[in-house]
Amino acid sequence: MEGVCYARYLRYSPRKIAQVLKIIRGKNVEQVFNILDNINKACSVDIKKAIKSALANAGGFKTPYKFYLKECYVTKGPYMKRIIPKAFGRAALFTRKTAHLTVVVSDEIPKKGD
């Protein structure tokens, strides 16, 4: 059985989230929780929430040891445009990045090729 979770408009750069996803992809959910508890990244809290939600959607919250992280990826969200004051009354535009996270957990054992 599969469970899917979409976490949208996360206030982290997609590149920084992708660094964490690269570490946890394809592992057992219990191993993933241990890794996310010990990793020193702010986005690991939101990734953990998304995995818990996908696990609950799959109906496997009582037996998380049976589930694997089948698929996880991040895409770009919309940029938030902000203005910062500069010298001589000018203004400079800068952007804050957002990301969309997709997590799929499954109780099927992943193949070695995946």
C-alpha atoms as a printed R data frame, in Angstrom:
    type eleno elety resid chain resno      x      y      z
1   ATOM     1    CA   MET     A     1  0.000  0.000  0.000
2   ATOM     2    CA   GLU     A     2  1.231  3.477 -0.815
3   ATOM     3    CA   GLY     A     3  0.850  6.796  0.919
4   ATOM     4    CA   VAL     A     4  1.563 10.187 -0.639
5   ATOM     5    CA   CYS     A     5  2.133 13.602  0.909
6   ATOM     6    CA   TYR     A     6  2.603 16.943 -0.835
7   ATOM     7    CA   ALA     A     7  4.189 19.676  1.278
8   ATOM     8    CA   ARG     A     8  3.860 22.918 -0.649
9   ATOM     9    CA   TYR     A     9  5.320 26.405 -0.238
10  ATOM    10    CA   LEU     A    10  8.097 25.359  2.143
11  ATOM    11    CA   ARG     A    11 10.292 28.314  3.050
12  ATOM    12    CA   TYR     A    12 13.585 26.646  2.137
13  ATOM    13    CA   SER     A    13 15.631 26.610 -1.006
14  ATOM    14    CA   PRO     A    14 14.916 23.531 -3.162
15  ATOM    15    CA   ARG     A    15 18.635 22.864 -3.399
16  ATOM    16    CA   LYS     A    16 19.010 22.624  0.388
17  ATOM    17    CA   ILE     A    17 16.049 20.242  0.668
18  ATOM    18    CA   ALA     A    18 17.458 18.114 -2.173
19  ATOM    19    CA   GLN     A    19 20.696 17.638 -0.207
20  ATOM    20    CA   VAL     A    20 18.754 15.949  2.606
21  ATOM    21    CA   LEU     A    21 16.545 13.919  0.247
22  ATOM    22    CA   LYS     A    22 19.647 12.527 -1.454
23  ATOM    23    CA   ILE     A    23 20.725 11.002  1.882
24  ATOM    24    CA   ILE     A    24 17.383  9.400  2.828
25  ATOM    25    CA   ARG     A    25 16.062  8.222 -0.562
26  ATOM    26    CA   GLY     A    26 15.164  4.488 -0.716
27  ATOM    27    CA   LYS     A    27 15.701  3.718  2.972
28  ATOM    28    CA   ASN     A    28 13.424  2.197  5.607
29  ATOM    29    CA   VAL     A    29 11.183  4.747  7.367
30  ATOM    30    CA   GLU     A    30 12.677  3.987 10.793
31  ATOM    31    CA   GLN     A    31 16.184  4.576  9.413
32  ATOM    32    CA   VAL     A    32 14.976  7.821  7.834
33  ATOM    33    CA   PHE     A    33 13.609  9.077 11.164
34  ATOM    34    CA   ASN     A    34 16.943  8.330 12.863
35  ATOM    35    CA   ILE     A    35 18.875 10.144 10.131
36  ATOM    36    CA   LEU     A    36 16.576 13.178 10.222
37  ATOM    37    CA   ASP     A    37 16.872 13.407 14.020
38  ATOM    38    CA   ASN     A    38 20.658 13.574 13.771
39  ATOM    39    CA   ILE     A    39 21.083 15.745 10.695
40  ATOM    40    CA   ASN     A    40 21.964 19.397 11.190
41  ATOM    41    CA   LYS     A    41 19.560 20.994  8.683
42  ATOM    42    CA   ALA     A    42 16.528 23.152  9.457
43  ATOM    43    CA   CYS     A    43 14.445 21.607  6.678
44  ATOM    44    CA   SER     A    44 14.685 18.133  8.253
45  ATOM    45    CA   VAL     A    45 11.764 19.010 10.565
46  ATOM    46    CA   ASP     A    46  9.409 19.663  7.636
47  ATOM    47    CA   ILE     A    47 10.651 16.602  5.753
48  ATOM    48    CA   LYS     A    48  9.938 14.462  8.813
49  ATOM    49    CA   LYS     A    49  6.414 15.903  9.060
50  ATOM    50    CA   ALA     A    50  5.773 15.079  5.406
51  ATOM    51    CA   ILE     A    51  6.989 11.490  5.853
52  ATOM    52    CA   LYS     A    52  4.759 11.046  8.910
53  ATOM    53    CA   SER     A    53  1.789 12.359  6.940
54  ATOM    54    CA   ALA     A    54  2.488 10.001  4.016
55  ATOM    55    CA   LEU     A    55  2.822  7.126  6.486
56  ATOM    56    CA   ALA     A    56 -0.540  7.996  8.049
57  ATOM    57    CA   ASN     A    57 -2.112  8.198  4.570
58  ATOM    58    CA   ALA     A    58 -0.841  4.683  3.859
59  ATOM    59    CA   GLY     A    59 -2.354  3.429  7.115
60  ATOM    60    CA   GLY     A    60  0.988  2.289  8.459
61  ATOM    61    CA   PHE     A    61  1.526  4.565 11.422
62  ATOM    62    CA   LYS     A    62  1.407  1.614 13.855
63  ATOM    63    CA   THR     A    63  3.942 -0.409 11.851
64  ATOM    64    CA   PRO     A    64  6.461  2.059 10.354
65  ATOM    65    CA   TYR     A    65  9.203 -0.588 10.196
66  ATOM    66    CA   LYS     A    66  7.414 -2.224  7.231
67  ATOM    67    CA   PHE     A    67  7.492  0.896  5.046
68  ATOM    68    CA   TYR     A    68 10.156  2.274  2.731
69  ATOM    69    CA   LEU     A    69 10.652  5.664  1.169
70  ATOM    70    CA   LYS     A    70  9.694  4.774 -2.383
71  ATOM    71    CA   GLU     A    71  9.946  8.213 -3.929
72  ATOM    72    CA   CYS     A    72 10.873 11.693 -2.723
73  ATOM    73    CA   TYR     A    73 11.654 14.782 -4.735
74  ATOM    74    CA   VAL     A    74 11.517 18.547 -4.535
75  ATOM    75    CA   THR     A    75 10.509 21.149 -7.123
76  ATOM    76    CA   LYS     A    76 10.694 24.917 -7.219
77  ATOM    77    CA   GLY     A    77  7.870 26.956 -5.785
78  ATOM    78    CA   PRO     A    78  7.078 30.598 -6.488
79  ATOM    79    CA   TYR     A    79  9.606 33.233 -5.508
80  ATOM    80    CA   MET     A    80  8.570 35.874 -2.992
81  ATOM    81    CA   LYS     A    81  9.823 39.287 -4.080
82  ATOM    82    CA   ARG     A    82 11.073 41.597 -1.347
83  ATOM    83    CA   ILE     A    83 12.672 45.044 -1.254
84  ATOM    84    CA   ILE     A    84 15.674 46.142  0.794
85  ATOM    85    CA   PRO     A    85 16.622 49.829  1.201
86  ATOM    86    CA   LYS     A    86 19.914 50.974 -0.310
87  ATOM    87    CA   ALA     A    87 21.955 54.157 -0.312
88  ATOM    88    CA   PHE     A    88 20.626 57.486 -1.685
89  ATOM    89    CA   GLY     A    89 16.983 56.449 -1.284
90  ATOM    90    CA   ARG     A    90 17.187 53.616 -3.748
91  ATOM    91    CA   ALA     A    91 15.681 50.162 -3.334
92  ATOM    92    CA   ALA     A    92 17.022 46.764 -4.328
93  ATOM    93    CA   LEU     A    93 14.888 43.758 -5.145
94  ATOM    94    CA   PHE     A    94 15.717 40.342 -3.715
95  ATOM    95    CA   THR     A    95 13.843 37.056 -3.748
96  ATOM    96    CA   ARG     A    96 13.025 34.442 -1.156
97  ATOM    97    CA   LYS     A    97 12.789 30.934 -2.524
98  ATOM    98    CA   THR     A    98 10.068 28.381 -1.790
99  ATOM    99    CA   ALA     A    99  9.837 24.674 -2.566
100 ATOM   100    CA   HIS     A   100  7.258 21.933 -3.116
101 ATOM   101    CA   LEU     A   101  8.090 18.545 -1.566
102 ATOM   102    CA   THR     A   102  6.556 15.209 -2.627
103 ATOM   103    CA   VAL     A   103  7.005 12.063 -0.525
104 ATOM   104    CA   VAL     A   104  5.742  8.551 -1.357
105 ATOM   105    CA   VAL     A   105  6.049  5.658  1.118
106 ATOM   106    CA   SER     A   106  5.275  2.044  0.273
107 ATOM   107    CA   ASP     A   107  5.291 -1.297  2.049
108 ATOM   108    CA   GLU     A   108  6.788 -3.032 -0.992
109 ATOM   109    CA   ILE     A   109 10.513 -3.750 -0.751
110 ATOM   110    CA   PRO     A   110 12.420 -1.568 -3.265
111 ATOM   111    CA   LYS     A   111 14.323 -3.256 -6.071
112 ATOM   112    CA   LYS     A   112 18.095 -2.974 -6.260
113 ATOM   113    CA   GLY     A   113 17.915 -1.080 -9.558
114 ATOM   114    CA   ASP     A   114 15.788  1.761 -8.104
